[in-house]
């Protein structure tokens, strides 16, 4: 599986990471190398195999429907680069 | 009497109980060791001496009243992946370098409840992605071990390289660590320490910076198997805040440690004899088999036929989950923000500046394999391969009680030696990653020295939630190998 330059930029856009042309060039060969290597999994016929979802069969536990926390707005915004009155401040989204 | 920094956790507990020394004295000895070593080793990214002394004083008060917990007064290092309330937690990434959690991870909270003392936060590969601690934003950690007759710096393994180096260099009595593909066991093997990854679900993941949620587990790095059992007992337990944490009682791991292996059957998987493995690793493995036989175990050859597919499937599952987990670092909630012309370029610039090269590589691979049209071909396929890997182990464990393998295909390598080729670096985890894929417990025990005079480890793999049998086997290996010498101290003299 070969990853071309355009694909690298498309993935980087999806991942919201700005990359330079130089990085894209390096990533093109690195990602191709990694994807070629994982392609050895195609040797395995998994058509009748269930995907693994857990180590041991466990039933998801239910808890009582009660208030367990909250009123922590100050904690939640504490590490924000910009906040105002318990709101996260972001660049303008709608013109 | 031994130096206070040379004690095992078990010995320190006795000394504290007998009042041979105080918790404050024990902590001071470690703070002094960190001070003289850290410039050379770079194991700690944050030292918390005031907090450590305060906790030690509290411990002395409790010990005087006979109220001490299981780890009362024991000074530990904490990998910087564990959120610590009001103490900076960065995952050794620039994107989190201004992050101070307002909460405590469950595992560290359990340790403080047991009376442990926090010396500081330990270096690791950025977001735990690496096998050499070379991807940390705060710089490389240097292995206290060197090759005989050489001053060239060796890597301490990764991602828990700060933890392994600190424990080996006597900067703390034990350390927390995390293991997604081998990040506890490989650094332990490289530094002559004991590294344990418990069964998935044994320790709560709540409050640990997430890398790959279906693989991540916390565990201890210590200097003995007994200390590993003591620390795990304090770290483990069900936590309602982590839905994948198992609601299973935590056994008395310490009681299992000395029980020996008489009557146990140990499996030797032929697929772990790989091309390119150093011949001395094979010799070490045979030595381990001989030790267990002498101690009364039965040895059985087993086959785990899908072993070779574990690493490639890991490099789909782990990046895919990482790309989802790391989506939260967007310049809005956690510290770093780089401005942009609109909100999307703000995200892009923040993540460009905040993530290092290895993290970007994995996020991009993960984004690719999860992108439209590729989910079935990659992620779903890899999860099916996991079922096959797990089935191999299930079938083997019908015939054997535990499995013995080498921990790594080679001893510690030099800094810079493998950082040029991601695939070559990934191969370090070839013997450890199967255990994460199947969710099993694994422990690396120091078993000898390489021809270069550096440590080598053997790995014991147990059945799910049967760490006890694993501890029994590990203790026999440790007893037979003898505690390996500590590294010569060159770091405090610089």
Contacts between the chains, C-beta under 8 A, distances in Angstrom:
chain1	res1	chain2	res2	distance
A	3	B	368	7.3
A	7	B	368	7.8
A	8	B	364	7.5
A	11	B	364	5.2
A	11	B	367	5.1
A	11	B	368	5.0
A	11	B	371	6.8
A	12	B	364	6.3
A	13	B	348	7.9
A	14	B	367	5.2
A	14	B	371	6.3
A	15	B	323	6.4
A	15	B	351	7.5
A	15	B	363	5.2
A	15	B	364	5.7
A	15	B	367	4.2
A	16	B	327	7.9
A	16	B	330	7.2
A	16	B	344	7.0
A	16	B	347	4.3
A	16	B	348	5.3
A	16	B	351	5.6
A	17	B	348	6.1
A	17	B	351	4.6
A	17	B	352	5.5
A	17	B	355	6.8
A	17	B	360	5.8
A	17	B	363	6.7
A	17	B	364	7.2
A	18	B	345	7.3
A	18	B	348	3.9
A	18	B	349	5.5
A	18	B	351	7.4
A	18	B	352	3.9
A	19	B	352	6.8
A	19	B	360	7.6
A	23	B	360	7.9
A	27	B	360	7.9
A	27	B	361	6.9
A	27	B	364	6.4
A	30	B	361	6.1
A	30	B	422	6.2
A	31	B	361	7.5
A	31	B	364	6.4
A	31	B	365	6.3
A	31	B	368	6.8
A	33	B	422	7.6
A	33	B	423	6.2
A	34	B	315	6.4
A	34	B	361	7.9
A	34	B	365	5.9
A	34	B	422	6.8
A	34	B	423	6.8
A	35	B	365	7.6
A	35	B	368	7.5
A	37	B	312	6.0
A	37	B	315	7.5
A	37	B	423	6.0
A	38	B	312	4.3
A	38	B	313	7.5
A	38	B	315	5.7
A	38	B	316	5.7
A	38	B	378	7.4
A	38	B	382	7.9
A	40	B	308	7.8
A	40	B	309	7.1
A	40	B	312	5.6
A	41	B	309	6.0
A	41	B	312	5.6
A	41	B	313	6.0
A	41	B	316	7.8
A	41	B	381	5.8
A	41	B	382	6.8
A	41	B	385	5.8
A	44	B	306	7.6
A	44	B	309	6.3
A	44	B	385	6.2
A	44	B	388	6.9
A	46	B	381	6.2
A	46	B	384	3.9
A	46	B	385	6.6
A	46	B	388	7.3
A	49	B	384	4.3
A	49	B	387	5.2
A	49	B	388	6.3
A	50	B	384	7.1
A	50	B	387	5.8
A	51	B	380	5.7
A	51	B	383	3.5
A	51	B	384	5.0
A	51	B	386	7.4
A	51	B	387	6.5
A	52	B	383	5.3
A	52	B	384	7.5
A	52	B	386	3.9
A	52	B	387	4.4
A	52	B	390	5.9
A	53	B	383	7.5
A	54	B	244	7.8
A	54	B	439	7.7
A	55	B	199	6.8
A	55	B	200	4.8
A	55	B	201	6.3
A	55	B	390	7.7
A	55	B	438	7.3
A	55	B	439	3.0
A	55	B	440	7.7
A	55	B	464	5.6
A	56	B	201	7.3
A	56	B	246	7.2
A	56	B	439	7.6
A	56	B	464	5.4
A	56	B	465	7.0
A	58	B	201	7.6
A	58	B	246	6.6
A	58	B	247	7.8
A	60	B	243	6.3
A	61	B	240	7.5
A	61	B	243	7.2
A	61	B	247	6.5
A	63	B	240	6.3
A	72	B	102	7.6
A	75	B	102	4.0
A	75	B	103	7.6
A	78	B	100	7.5
A	78	B	102	5.6
A	79	B	98	7.1
A	79	B	99	5.3
A	79	B	100	6.6
A	79	B	333	6.6
A	79	B	334	5.2
A	79	B	335	5.6
A	80	B	332	6.7
A	80	B	333	5.8
A	80	B	334	7.8
A	81	B	331	6.6
A	81	B	332	7.5
A	81	B	335	6.3
A	81	B	336	7.0
A	81	B	337	3.8
A	82	B	337	7.1
A	88	B	332	5.1
A	88	B	333	6.6
A	90	B	332	5.7
A	90	B	343	5.6
A	90	B	346	7.4
A	91	B	339	7.7
A	91	B	340	7.1
A	91	B	342	6.0
A	91	B	343	4.7
A	91	B	346	5.4
A	92	B	342	7.8
A	92	B	343	7.7
A	93	B	342	7.9
A	93	B	343	5.3
